[in-house]
Amino acid sequence: MGRRGESRRVETVGSGVAELVTDPDRPSGVTLLLDGAPQSHVDLADPTHLEFEYVRRMAAAIDLLAPPSLPLRVLHLGGGALTLPRYVAATRPTSTQRVVEVDGRLVELVRRELPWDRRASVRVRVGDAREVVAGTPDAAYDLVVADVFAGARTPAHLTTLEFAADVARVLRPAGWYLANVADGPPLAYARAQVATIRRVLPEALLVADAAVLRGRRFGNVVVLAGRTAPPVAELSRRAAGDWFPGRVEADLERWAAGAVPVLDTAAEPSPAPPPGLFSGRS
């Protein structure tokens, strides 16, 4: 059962305790937290307003993958509060989007408390991301976005070469895979993810905070990978000029040197964030 206050709503969902916290600076903004970890921020009045730095970097990449307003077929793995689906629906209004979220009770909470534009072609399916990808036809999507966390860790079965190969299969020849990878020093997990993804989608870049890319602190690394050259120069300019300046890394042979792809038989969840990382962010 949930309880409602002026700025915070709390409800138990399948994956833990969900909190919807009103943004004190934007009355139409709401942050979704699961067990205290921030999962999503949405602005119900302006879906193009993005608060989280890694989400802004993912959105910038999406902006550069096709001419403005051109519709895309997008598969989102991980739903949360549907921040990026709302953004794509606002910036590319005739896009067709499918969202996969494993937590049905979370989907119902978001549908009830944070409704999205019903005119948008956004379908939400409750299910496991890997199972849904496995059942998807070949070359069905222009873009697959992976932002899946159980608590604050990506499940092991979504980190492997076998999974990445299935993602590559459902992408059109000129399609792209956009993944949020969370890691910290010494970046062994992130480097292994780059090696894994590039085995099947070799043209790739990273965008993140410079300190994260150098292995100095825990944070989010956005991976963009496909079969054609990525927009390195354009995304570098966007990242450098953002509210939260970031850096693009395109020399992944050097950055991930020595890392090997992760197989199903050896997969582990992504590293847990350090204690206290999210304190004060709710």
Sequence and secondary structure as in RCSB ss.txt:
>XXXX:A:sequence
MGRRGESRRVETVGSGVAELVTDPDRPSGVTLLLDGAPQSHVDLADPTHLEFEYVRRMAAAIDLLAPPSLPLRVL
HLGGGALTLPRYVAATRPTSTQRVVEVDGRLVELVRRELPWDRRASVRVRVGDAREVVAGTPDAAYDLVVADVFA
GARTPAHLTTLEFAADVARVLRPAGWYLANVADGPPLAYARAQVATIRRVLPEALLVADAAVLRGRRFGNVVVLA
GRTAPPVAELSRRAAGDWFPGRVEADLERWAAGAVPVLDTAAEPSPAPPPGLFSGRS
>XXXX:A:secstr
  EE SSEEEEEETTEEEEEEEETTEEEEEEEEETTEEEEEEESS TT   SHHHHHHHHHHHHSSSTT   EEE
EE  TT HHHHHHHHHSTT EEEEEES HHHHHHHHHHS   TTSEEEEEES HHHHHHTS TT EEEEEE   B
TTB  GGGSSHHHHHHHHHHEEEEEEEEEEEEE TT HHHHHHHHHHHHHS EEEEEE HHHHTTSS EEEEEEE
ESS   HHHHHHHHHTSSS  EEE  HHHHTTT     GGG        TTTTTT  
